[in-house]
Amino acid sequence: MTETLKNKQFDLEERTFNFARLVCDYVNKLPKTITNIEIGKQLTRSAGSVGANYIEANESLGKKDFIMRIKISRKEAKESRYWLNLSAPDNKNIKIQQDLVRESTELMNIFGAILNKSQ
């Protein structure tokens, strides 16, 4: 497991930022096939959107806005997991892929719990 994911952060803004940064590093290590290039673009966008929407939720204008942004963060974490599973890393980066899939799943669960407590 990568060092950053092993020492999980309690600060969710920092944790989502680290997730996006690690995804960017992972995408840069993918073999440069046409498929991976396109998947990498989608993955980079969705992973960055997880944290960006969480930051927006923390600056929300009200409860409905907060709930909507948390739902978007959860949706983007789910989408990131989809693209991660679809990506085709070389043998030395499969472990990183698995760690990132696990982290995206945990982020989905965290945002789901926040939603359950907020509604």
MARBA-3410 file (N, C-alpha, C, O; in Angstrom, 1 decimal):
119
0.9,-1.2,0.0,0.0,0.0,0.0,0.9,1.2,0.0,1.9,1.3,0.7 ~ 0.5,2.3,-0.8,1.3,3.5,-0.8,1.3,4.1,0.6,0.3,4.0,1.3 ~ 2.4,4.8,0.9,2.5,5.4,2.2,1.4,6.4,2.6,1.0,6.4,3.7 ~ 1.0,7.2,1.6,0.0,8.2,1.9,-1.3,7.6,2.2,-2.0,8.0,3.1 ~ -1.7,6.5,1.6,-2.9,5.8,1.8,-2.9,5.0,3.1,-3.9,4.8,3.8
-1.7,4.5,3.5,-1.5,3.7,4.7,-1.8,4.6,5.9,-2.4,4.2,6.9 ~ -1.3,5.9,5.9,-1.5,6.8,7.0,-2.7,7.7,6.7,-2.6,8.9,6.3 ~ -3.9,7.1,6.8,-5.1,7.9,6.4,-5.3,9.1,7.2,-5.0,9.2,8.4 ~ -5.8,10.2,6.5,-6.0,11.4,7.2,-7.4,11.5,7.7,-8.3,10.9,7.2 ~ -7.5,12.2,8.9,-8.8,12.5,9.4,-9.4,13.7,8.8,-10.7,13.9,8.8
-8.6,14.6,8.2,-9.1,15.8,7.5,-9.5,15.3,6.1,-8.7,15.0,5.3 ~ -10.8,15.4,5.9,-11.3,14.8,4.6,-10.9,15.7,3.4,-10.8,15.2,2.3 ~ -10.8,17.0,3.6,-10.3,17.9,2.5,-8.9,17.4,2.1,-8.6,17.3,0.9 ~ -8.0,17.2,3.1,-6.7,16.7,2.8,-6.7,15.3,2.2,-5.9,15.0,1.3 ~ -7.5,14.5,2.7,-7.6,13.1,2.2,-8.1,13.1,0.7,-7.5,12.3,-0.1
-9.1,13.9,0.4,-9.5,13.9,-1.0,-8.5,14.5,-1.9,-8.3,14.1,-3.1 ~ -7.8,15.5,-1.4,-6.7,16.1,-2.2,-5.6,15.1,-2.4,-5.1,15.0,-3.6 ~ -5.2,14.3,-1.4,-4.2,13.3,-1.6,-4.7,12.2,-2.6,-3.9,11.7,-3.4 ~ -5.9,11.9,-2.5,-6.5,10.9,-3.5,-6.3,11.4,-4.9,-5.8,10.7,-5.8 ~ -6.7,12.7,-5.1,-6.6,13.2,-6.5,-5.1,13.3,-6.9,-4.8,13.0,-8.1
-4.2,13.7,-6.0,-2.8,13.7,-6.4,-2.2,12.3,-6.7,-1.5,12.2,-7.6 ~ -2.6,11.3,-5.9,-2.1,10.0,-6.2,-2.7,9.4,-7.5,-2.0,8.7,-8.2 ~ -3.9,9.8,-7.8,-4.5,9.4,-9.1,-3.7,10.0,-10.2,-3.5,9.3,-11.2 ~ -3.4,11.3,-10.1,-2.6,11.9,-11.1,-1.3,11.2,-11.3,-0.8,11.0,-12.4 ~ -0.6,10.9,-10.2,0.7,10.1,-10.3,0.4,8.8,-11.0,1.3,8.4,-11.8
-0.6,8.1,-10.6,-1.0,6.8,-11.2,-1.2,6.9,-12.7,-0.7,6.1,-13.5 ~ -2.0,7.9,-13.1,-2.3,8.1,-14.5,-1.0,8.4,-15.3,-0.9,7.9,-16.5 ~ -0.1,9.1,-14.8,1.2,9.4,-15.4,2.0,8.1,-15.6,2.9,8.1,-16.5 ~ 1.8,7.1,-14.8,2.5,5.8,-14.9,1.9,4.8,-15.8,2.4,3.8,-16.1 ~ 0.6,5.1,-16.3,-0.1,4.1,-17.1,0.6,4.0,-18.5,1.2,5.0,-19.0
0.6,2.8,-19.0,1.2,2.6,-20.4,0.4,3.6,-21.3,-0.8,3.7,-21.2 ~ 1.1,4.2,-22.3,0.5,5.2,-23.1,-0.2,4.6,-24.3,0.2,4.7,-25.5 ~ -1.3,3.9,-24.0,-2.1,3.3,-25.1,-3.3,4.3,-25.3,-3.5,5.2,-24.5 ~ -3.9,4.2,-26.5,-5.0,5.1,-26.8,-6.1,5.0,-25.7,-6.7,6.0,-25.3 ~ -6.4,3.8,-25.3,-7.4,3.6,-24.3,-7.1,4.2,-23.0,-7.9,4.9,-22.3
-5.8,3.9,-22.5,-5.4,4.4,-21.2,-5.4,6.0,-21.2,-5.6,6.6,-20.2 ~ -5.0,6.6,-22.3,-5.0,8.0,-22.4,-6.4,8.6,-22.2,-6.6,9.5,-21.4 ~ -7.4,8.0,-22.8,-8.7,8.5,-22.7,-9.3,8.2,-21.3,-9.9,9.0,-20.7 ~ -9.0,7.0,-20.8,-9.4,6.6,-19.4,-8.8,7.6,-18.4,-9.4,8.0,-17.5 ~ -7.5,7.8,-18.6,-6.7,8.7,-17.7,-7.3,10.1,-17.6,-7.3,10.7,-16.6
-7.8,10.6,-18.8,-8.4,12.0,-18.7,-9.7,11.9,-17.9,-9.9,12.8,-17.1 ~ -10.5,10.9,-18.1,-11.7,10.8,-17.3,-11.5,10.6,-15.8,-12.1,11.2,-15.0 ~ -10.5,9.8,-15.6,-10.1,9.4,-14.2,-9.6,10.7,-13.5,-9.9,10.9,-12.3 ~ -8.7,11.4,-14.1,-8.2,12.6,-13.5,-9.3,13.6,-13.2,-9.3,14.2,-12.1 ~ -10.2,13.8,-14.1,-11.3,14.7,-13.8,-12.2,14.3,-12.7,-12.5,15.1,-11.8
-12.6,13.0,-12.7,-13.5,12.6,-11.6,-12.8,12.6,-10.2,-13.4,12.9,-9.2 ~ -11.5,12.2,-10.2,-10.8,12.1,-8.9,-10.6,13.5,-8.3,-10.7,13.7,-7.1 ~ -10.3,14.5,-9.2,-10.2,15.9,-8.7,-11.5,16.5,-8.3,-11.6,17.3,-7.4 ~ -12.6,16.0,-8.9,-13.9,16.5,-8.6,-14.4,16.1,-7.2,-15.2,16.8,-6.6 ~ -13.9,15.0,-6.7,-14.3,14.5,-5.4,-14.0,15.5,-4.4,-14.9,15.9,-3.6
-12.8,16.0,-4.3,-12.3,16.9,-3.3,-12.9,18.3,-3.6,-13.2,19.1,-2.6 ~ -12.9,18.7,-4.9,-13.4,20.0,-5.2,-14.9,20.2,-4.7,-15.2,21.3,-4.2 ~ -15.7,19.2,-4.9,-17.1,19.3,-4.5,-17.2,19.2,-3.0,-18.1,19.8,-2.4 ~ -16.3,18.5,-2.3,-16.3,18.5,-0.9,-16.0,19.8,-0.3,-16.6,20.3,0.7 ~ -15.0,20.5,-0.9,-14.7,21.9,-0.4,-15.9,22.8,-0.6,-16.2,23.6,0.2
-16.6,22.6,-1.8,-17.8,23.4,-2.0,-18.9,23.1,-1.0,-19.6,24.0,-0.5 ~ -19.0,21.9,-0.6,-20.0,21.5,0.4,-19.7,22.2,1.7,-20.6,22.6,2.4 ~ -18.4,22.3,2.1,-18.0,23.0,3.3,-18.3,24.5,3.3,-18.4,25.1,4.3 ~ -18.4,25.0,2.1,-18.7,26.4,1.9,-20.2,26.6,1.5,-20.5,27.7,0.9 ~ -21.0,25.6,1.7,-22.4,25.6,1.1,-23.2,26.8,1.7,-22.9,27.4,2.7
-24.2,27.1,0.9,-25.1,28.2,1.2,-26.3,27.7,2.1,-27.1,28.6,2.6 ~ -26.4,26.4,2.3,-27.5,25.9,3.2,-27.4,24.4,3.1,-26.6,23.8,2.5 ~ -28.4,23.8,3.8,-28.4,22.3,4.0,-28.6,21.6,2.6,-27.9,20.6,2.3 ~ -29.5,22.2,1.8,-29.8,21.5,0.5,-28.6,21.6,-0.4,-28.2,20.6,-1.1 ~ -27.9,22.7,-0.4,-26.6,22.8,-1.2,-25.6,21.9,-0.6,-24.9,21.2,-1.4
-25.4,21.8,0.7,-24.5,20.9,1.3,-24.7,19.4,0.8,-23.8,18.7,0.4 ~ -26.0,19.0,1.0,-26.4,17.6,0.6,-26.1,17.4,-0.9,-25.6,16.3,-1.2 ~ -26.4,18.3,-1.7,-26.2,18.2,-3.2,-24.7,18.0,-3.5,-24.3,17.1,-4.2 ~ -23.8,18.8,-2.8,-22.4,18.7,-3.1,-21.8,17.4,-2.5,-20.9,16.8,-3.2 ~ -22.3,16.9,-1.4,-21.8,15.6,-0.9,-22.3,14.5,-1.8,-21.5,13.6,-2.0
-23.5,14.6,-2.3,-23.9,13.6,-3.3,-23.0,13.6,-4.5,-22.7,12.5,-5.1 ~ -22.6,14.8,-5.0,-21.8,14.8,-6.2,-20.4,14.2,-5.8,-19.8,13.5,-6.6 ~ -19.9,14.5,-4.6,-18.6,14.0,-4.2,-18.7,12.4,-4.2,-17.7,11.8,-4.7 ~ -19.7,11.9,-3.7,-19.9,10.4,-3.6,-20.0,9.9,-5.1,-19.4,8.8,-5.4 ~ -20.7,10.6,-5.9,-20.9,10.1,-7.3,-19.5,10.1,-8.0,-19.2,9.2,-8.8
-18.7,11.2,-7.8,-17.4,11.3,-8.4,-16.4,10.2,-7.9,-15.6,9.7,-8.7 ~ -16.6,9.9,-6.6,-15.7,8.8,-6.1,-16.1,7.5,-6.7,-15.2,6.7,-7.0 ~ -17.4,7.3,-6.9,-17.9,6.1,-7.6,-17.4,6.0,-9.0,-17.0,5.0,-9.5 ~ -17.5,7.2,-9.7,-17.0,7.2,-11.1,-15.5,7.0,-11.2,-15.0,6.3,-12.1 ~ -14.7,7.5,-10.2,-13.3,7.3,-10.2,-13.0,5.8,-10.0,-12.1,5.3,-10.7
-13.7,5.1,-9.2,-13.5,3.7,-9.0,-13.8,3.0,-10.3,-13.1,2.0,-10.7 ~ -14.8,3.4,-11.1,-15.1,2.8,-12.4,-13.9,2.9,-13.3,-13.5,1.9,-13.9 ~ -13.4,4.1,-13.4,-12.3,4.4,-14.4,-11.0,3.7,-13.9,-10.2,3.2,-14.7 ~ -10.8,3.6,-12.6,-9.6,2.9,-12.1,-9.7,1.4,-12.4,-8.7,0.8,-12.9 ~ -10.9,0.8,-12.3,-11.1,-0.6,-12.6,-10.9,-0.8,-14.1,-10.5,-1.9,-14.5
-11.3,0.2,-14.9,-11.2,0.0,-16.4,-9.8,0.3,-16.9,-9.4,-0.2,-18.0 ~ -9.0,1.0,-16.1,-7.6,1.3,-16.6,-6.8,0.0,-16.6,-7.1,-1.0,-16.0 ~ -5.7,0.0,-17.4,-4.9,-1.2,-17.6,-3.4,-0.8,-17.3,-2.6,-0.5,-18.1 ~ -3.1,-0.9,-16.0,-1.7,-0.6,-15.6,-0.8,-1.8,-16.0,-1.2,-2.9,-16.2 ~ 0.5,-1.4,-15.9,1.5,-2.5,-16.1,1.6,-3.3,-14.8,1.1,-2.8,-13.8
2.3,-4.4,-14.8,2.4,-5.3,-13.6,2.9,-4.5,-12.4,2.5,-4.9,-11.3 ~ 3.8,-3.6,-12.5,4.4,-3.0,-11.3,3.5,-1.9,-10.7,3.7,-1.4,-9.6 ~ 2.4,-1.6,-11.4,1.4,-0.6,-10.8,0.0,-1.1,-10.5,-0.9,-0.4,-10.2 ~ -0.1,-2.4,-10.5,-1.4,-3.0,-10.2,-1.7,-2.8,-8.7,-2.9,-2.5,-8.4 ~ -0.7,-2.9,-7.8,-0.9,-2.6,-6.4,-1.4,-1.2,-6.2,-2.3,-1.0,-5.3
-0.9,-0.3,-6.9,-1.3,1.1,-6.7,-2.8,1.3,-7.2,-3.6,1.9,-6.5 ~ -3.1,0.6,-8.3,-4.5,0.6,-8.8,-5.4,0.1,-7.7,-6.5,0.7,-7.4 ~ -5.1,-1.1,-7.1,-5.9,-1.7,-6.1,-6.1,-0.8,-4.9,-7.2,-0.7,-4.3 ~ -5.0,-0.1,-4.5,-5.0,0.8,-3.3,-6.0,2.0,-3.6,-6.7,2.4,-2.8 ~ -5.9,2.5,-4.8,-6.7,3.6,-5.2,-8.2,3.2,-5.3,-9.1,4.0,-5.0
-8.5,2.0,-5.8,-9.8,1.5,-5.9,-10.4,1.4,-4.4,-11.5,1.8,-4.2 ~ -9.6,0.9,-3.5,-10.0,0.7,-2.1,-10.3,2.1,-1.5,-11.3,2.3,-0.8 ~ -9.4,3.1,-1.8,-9.6,4.4,-1.3,-10.9,5.1,-1.9,-11.6,5.7,-1.1 ~ -11.1,4.9,-3.2,-12.3,5.5,-3.7,-13.6,4.9,-3.1,-14.6,5.6,-2.9 ~ -13.5,3.6,-2.8,-14.6,2.9,-2.2,-14.8,3.5,-0.7,-16.0,3.7,-0.3
-13.8,3.7,0.0,-13.9,4.2,1.3,-14.4,5.6,1.3,-15.2,6.0,2.1 ~ -14.0,6.4,0.3,-14.5,7.8,0.2,-16.0,7.8,-0.1,-16.8,8.6,0.4 ~ -16.4,6.8,-1.0,-17.9,6.7,-1.3,-18.6,6.4,0.0,-19.7,6.9,0.3 ~ -18.1,5.5,0.8,-18.7,5.1,2.1,-18.8,6.3,3.1,-19.8,6.5,3.8 ~ -17.7,7.0,3.1,-17.7,8.2,4.0,-18.7,9.2,3.6,-19.5,9.7,4.4
-18.8,9.5,2.3,-19.8,10.5,1.8,-21.2,10.0,2.0,-22.1,10.7,2.3 ~ -21.4,8.6,1.9,-22.7,8.1,2.1,-23.1,8.2,3.6,-24.3,8.5,3.9 ~ -22.1,8.0,4.5,-22.4,8.2,5.9,-22.8,9.6,6.2,-23.7,9.9,7.0 ~ -22.0,10.6,5.6,-22.3,12.0,5.8,-23.7,12.3,5.4,-24.5,13.0,6.0 ~ -24.1,11.7,4.2,-25.5,12.0,3.7,-26.5,11.4,4.6,-27.5,12.1,4.9
-26.3,10.2,5.1,-27.3,9.6,6.1,-27.5,10.4,7.3,-28.6,10.5,7.8 ~ -26.4,11.0,7.8,-26.5,11.8,9.0,-27.1,13.2,8.8,-27.6,13.9,9.7 ~ -27.0,13.7,7.5,-27.4,15.0,7.1,-28.9,15.1,6.8,-29.5,16.2,6.8 ~ -29.5,14.0,6.4,-30.8,14.0,5.9,-31.9,13.7,7.0,-33.1,13.7,6.7
END
